[in-house]
């Protein structure tokens, strides 16, 4: 805002109208977001009560994902009241997503994340259910994992050793070292053919072994099982992409090695998911 000074100048004044006017708009937007999330959760819960068994897991997954957004996007008294009402009425009992996460546990976790005073209103039996869920263990198919990853690693090494570039010693061929033929000029292409291919195979094989060791150590916890499966799927994706690229470039042996690494990772992910 501007006004003229007695000396003919212009004086700038700070306007408080715009700041004051924007506050109700922000409050209305926050209230609308809260109402939208709460209404979507309530509607899904109502729909799940008459849904078929095959649909309930997917609906529970959607409910759990929406509840996970509540502490940051709709942390209000209205939200807490809705979650507590759903818990008290038992409308979330029996709802579990595809990973076995109960919707009642997801609601309890959301209330705790919302902080005081909402966290203090959670019933003790719900807190105990969350505690049991966090410490729940499931058997790890260690025999199946070893039976999958170990043969995959052996076959991977076999393809590397029988590759199309034999007698290379990480940089120089045997006949080059003996002086029978001139050594290739230094550069990325030479490094890739003589060392890079082995490094790629080592990284893929090591990733499978590392993911397997982590799965054996942490796979008994339900809360980490999903991430372990994702680890193997990531290794499998990398192996498929690398294998296809190497075979397209003419490195058939190294390409097959990468594909076998991917196959082992996919089989390990399946073993974790099905156990």
C-alpha positions as CSV (number, residue, x, y, z in Angstrom):
1,X,0.0,0.0,0.0
2,X,1.3,3.5,-0.9
3,X,0.5,7.0,0.3
4,X,1.9,10.5,-0.5
5,X,4.1,12.1,2.0
6,X,3.9,15.8,3.0
7,X,7.1,16.4,0.9
8,X,5.6,14.9,-2.2
9,X,7.3,11.5,-1.9
10,X,5.7,8.1,-1.8
11,X,5.7,6.1,1.4
12,X,5.3,2.3,1.2
13,X,3.2,0.8,3.9
14,X,3.1,-3.0,4.7
15,X,-0.4,-4.4,4.0
16,X,-1.7,-6.9,6.4
17,X,-4.9,-7.4,4.5
18,X,-3.6,-10.0,2.1
19,X,-1.9,-12.1,4.8
20,X,-5.0,-12.0,7.0
21,X,-7.3,-12.9,4.0
22,X,-5.1,-15.9,3.1
23,X,-5.3,-17.6,6.5
24,X,-9.0,-18.6,6.1
25,X,-8.2,-19.9,2.7
26,X,-5.4,-22.2,4.0
27,X,-7.7,-23.4,6.8
28,X,-10.5,-24.2,4.4
29,X,-8.0,-26.1,2.2
30,X,-6.7,-28.1,5.1
31,X,-10.2,-28.9,6.3
32,X,-11.2,-30.0,2.8
33,X,-8.2,-32.3,2.5
34,X,-9.0,-33.8,5.9
35,X,-12.7,-34.4,5.0
36,X,-11.7,-35.9,1.7
37,X,-9.3,-38.5,3.2
38,X,-11.7,-39.4,6.0
39,X,-14.6,-39.8,3.6
40,X,-12.6,-42.0,1.3
41,X,-11.5,-44.2,4.2
42,X,-15.1,-44.4,5.6
43,X,-16.5,-45.2,2.1
44,X,-13.9,-48.0,1.6
45,X,-14.6,-49.5,5.0
46,X,-18.3,-49.6,4.3
47,X,-17.8,-51.1,0.8
48,X,-15.4,-53.8,2.2
49,X,-18.2,-55.0,4.6
50,X,-20.1,-56.4,1.6
51,X,-17.2,-57.1,-0.7
52,X,-16.1,-60.6,-1.7
53,X,-13.2,-62.2,-0.1
54,X,-11.0,-61.8,-3.2
55,X,-11.6,-58.0,-3.2
56,X,-11.1,-57.4,0.5
57,X,-7.3,-57.7,0.5
58,X,-7.0,-55.0,-2.2
59,X,-9.5,-52.7,-0.4
60,X,-7.6,-53.2,2.9
61,X,-4.4,-52.2,1.1
62,X,-6.0,-49.0,-0.2
63,X,-7.4,-48.2,3.3
64,X,-4.0,-48.8,4.9
65,X,-2.2,-46.5,2.4
66,X,-4.8,-43.7,3.0
67,X,-4.3,-44.1,6.8
68,X,-0.6,-43.8,6.4
69,X,-1.1,-40.3,4.8
70,X,-3.3,-39.0,7.7
71,X,-0.6,-37.9,10.2
72,X,1.0,-35.6,7.6
73,X,-2.0,-34.5,5.5
74,X,-5.0,-34.6,7.9
75,X,-3.8,-34.4,11.5
76,X,-6.9,-33.2,13.2
77,X,-9.5,-33.9,15.8
78,X,-11.9,-35.0,13.1
79,X,-9.4,-37.6,11.8
80,X,-8.7,-39.0,15.2
81,X,-12.4,-39.3,16.1
82,X,-13.0,-41.2,12.8
83,X,-10.2,-43.7,13.4
84,X,-11.1,-44.2,17.1
85,X,-14.8,-44.8,16.1
86,X,-13.8,-47.4,13.5
87,X,-11.6,-49.2,16.0
88,X,-14.2,-49.1,18.8
89,X,-17.0,-50.4,16.5
90,X,-14.7,-53.2,15.3
91,X,-15.2,-52.3,11.6
92,X,-11.6,-52.7,10.8
93,X,-11.3,-56.1,12.4
94,X,-10.6,-58.9,9.9
95,X,-9.4,-56.5,7.2
96,X,-5.8,-57.4,6.0
97,X,-3.9,-56.3,2.9
98,X,-2.0,-58.6,0.7
99,X,1.1,-58.4,3.0
100,X,-1.0,-59.4,6.0
101,X,-1.1,-55.9,7.5
102,X,-4.3,-55.5,9.5
103,X,-6.2,-52.3,8.9
104,X,-6.7,-52.0,12.7
105,X,-3.0,-52.0,13.2
106,X,-2.6,-49.3,10.4
107,X,-5.2,-47.2,12.2
108,X,-3.4,-47.5,15.5
109,X,-0.1,-46.6,13.9
110,X,-1.6,-43.5,12.4
111,X,-3.0,-42.4,15.7
112,X,0.3,-42.8,17.4
113,X,2.0,-40.9,14.6
114,X,-0.4,-38.0,15.1
115,X,1.0,-37.4,18.5
116,X,-0.6,-35.9,21.6
117,X,-3.4,-35.9,22.5
118,X,-4.7,-38.4,19.9
119,X,-2.0,-41.1,20.8
120,X,-3.2,-41.1,24.4
121,X,-6.7,-42.1,23.3
122,X,-5.7,-45.4,21.7
123,X,-7.1,-48.4,23.7
124,X,-4.5,-50.6,25.4
125,X,-5.6,-53.7,23.5
126,X,-4.9,-51.9,20.3
127,X,-1.4,-50.9,21.5
128,X,-0.8,-54.6,22.4
129,X,-1.9,-55.7,19.0
130,X,0.5,-53.3,17.4
131,X,3.3,-54.4,19.6
132,X,2.7,-58.1,18.7
133,X,2.5,-57.2,15.1
134,X,5.9,-55.3,15.2
135,X,7.6,-58.3,16.9
136,X,5.8,-61.0,14.9
137,X,8.2,-63.4,13.2
138,X,7.6,-65.9,10.4
139,X,9.8,-68.7,9.2
140,X,12.5,-68.0,6.7
141,X,12.8,-70.5,3.8
142,X,16.6,-70.6,4.2
143,X,16.9,-74.1,2.6
144,X,15.0,-73.0,-0.5
145,X,16.9,-69.7,-0.7
146,X,20.3,-71.5,-0.5
147,X,19.0,-74.1,-3.0
148,X,18.1,-71.3,-5.4
149,X,20.9,-68.8,-5.1
150,X,23.9,-71.2,-4.8
151,X,23.2,-73.0,-8.1
152,X,22.4,-69.7,-9.8
153,X,25.8,-68.4,-8.7
154,X,27.6,-71.5,-9.8
155,X,26.0,-71.4,-13.3
156,X,26.7,-67.7,-13.5
157,X,30.4,-68.3,-12.8
158,X,30.4,-71.1,-15.4
159,X,29.1,-68.8,-18.1
160,X,31.7,-66.2,-17.3
161,X,34.5,-68.7,-17.5
162,X,33.2,-70.1,-20.8
163,X,32.7,-66.6,-22.2
164,X,33.7,-65.5,-25.7
165,X,36.9,-63.7,-24.4
166,X,39.1,-66.5,-22.9
167,X,42.6,-66.2,-21.6
168,X,42.2,-62.7,-20.3
169,X,43.8,-61.7,-17.1
170,X,41.9,-58.6,-16.1
171,X,43.5,-56.2,-18.6
172,X,45.9,-58.2,-20.8
173,X,45.6,-61.4,-22.8
174,X,48.1,-64.2,-22.2
175,X,49.6,-63.8,-25.7
176,X,50.0,-60.1,-25.1
177,X,51.8,-60.7,-21.9
178,X,54.1,-63.1,-23.7
179,X,54.8,-60.5,-26.4
180,X,53.4,-62.6,-29.2
181,X,50.9,-60.0,-30.2
182,X,50.7,-56.2,-29.6
183,X,48.7,-55.2,-26.6
184,X,45.4,-53.2,-27.2
185,X,45.6,-49.5,-26.7
186,X,44.4,-48.1,-23.4
187,X,40.8,-46.7,-23.2
188,X,37.3,-47.4,-22.1
189,X,36.6,-49.9,-24.8
190,X,39.7,-52.0,-23.8
191,X,38.8,-51.7,-20.1
192,X,35.2,-52.7,-20.7
193,X,36.2,-55.8,-22.7
194,X,39.0,-56.9,-20.4
195,X,37.8,-55.8,-17.0
196,X,34.4,-54.2,-17.1
197,X,32.6,-57.4,-18.0
198,X,34.0,-59.2,-15.0
199,X,33.2,-56.3,-12.8
200,X,29.6,-56.4,-14.0
201,X,29.3,-60.1,-13.4
202,X,30.9,-59.7,-9.9
203,X,28.4,-56.9,-9.0
204,X,25.4,-58.9,-10.1
205,X,26.5,-62.1,-8.3
206,X,27.5,-60.2,-5.2
207,X,24.2,-58.4,-5.1
208,X,22.4,-61.7,-5.1
209,X,24.5,-63.1,-2.4
210,X,24.2,-59.9,-0.3
211,X,20.4,-59.9,-0.7
212,X,20.3,-63.5,0.3
213,X,22.3,-62.9,3.4
214,X,20.1,-60.0,4.4
215,X,17.0,-62.1,3.8
216,X,18.3,-64.9,6.0
217,X,19.0,-62.4,8.8
218,X,15.9,-60.2,8.5
219,X,13.4,-62.3,6.7
220,X,11.7,-63.5,9.8
221,X,10.1,-60.1,10.4
222,X,6.9,-59.3,8.6
223,X,7.7,-55.6,8.5
224,X,10.9,-56.2,6.5
225,X,9.7,-59.0,4.3
226,X,8.2,-56.7,1.6
227,X,11.5,-54.7,1.3
228,X,13.5,-57.9,1.0
229,X,11.3,-59.0,-1.9
230,X,11.8,-55.6,-3.5
231,X,15.6,-56.0,-3.1
232,X,15.5,-59.3,-5.1
233,X,13.2,-57.8,-7.7
234,X,15.6,-54.9,-8.1
235,X,18.5,-57.3,-8.7
236,X,16.4,-59.2,-11.1
237,X,15.5,-56.1,-13.1
238,X,19.1,-55.0,-13.3
239,X,20.2,-58.5,-14.3
240,X,17.6,-58.7,-17.2
241,X,18.5,-55.3,-18.5
242,X,22.3,-56.0,-18.3
243,X,21.9,-59.5,-19.8
244,X,19.9,-58.3,-22.8
245,X,22.3,-55.4,-23.4
246,X,25.4,-57.6,-23.2
247,X,24.0,-60.2,-25.6
248,X,23.0,-57.4,-28.0
249,X,26.6,-56.3,-27.9
250,X,27.8,-59.8,-28.7
251,X,29.0,-60.9,-25.2
252,X,26.8,-64.0,-25.1
253,X,28.5,-65.7,-22.2
254,X,28.4,-62.6,-19.9
255,X,24.9,-61.9,-21.0
256,X,23.7,-65.4,-20.1
257,X,25.5,-65.0,-16.7
258,X,23.5,-61.8,-16.0
259,X,20.2,-63.5,-17.0
260,X,20.9,-66.4,-14.7
261,X,21.6,-64.0,-11.9
262,X,18.2,-62.4,-12.6
263,X,16.5,-65.7,-12.6
264,X,18.0,-66.6,-9.2
265,X,16.8,-63.3,-7.8
266,X,13.3,-63.8,-9.2
267,X,13.1,-67.3,-7.8
268,X,14.3,-66.0,-4.4
269,X,11.7,-63.2,-4.4
270,X,9.0,-65.9,-5.1
271,X,10.3,-68.0,-2.3
272,X,10.0,-65.2,0.2
273,X,6.6,-64.1,-1.0
274,X,5.1,-67.6,-0.9
275,X,6.5,-68.6,2.5
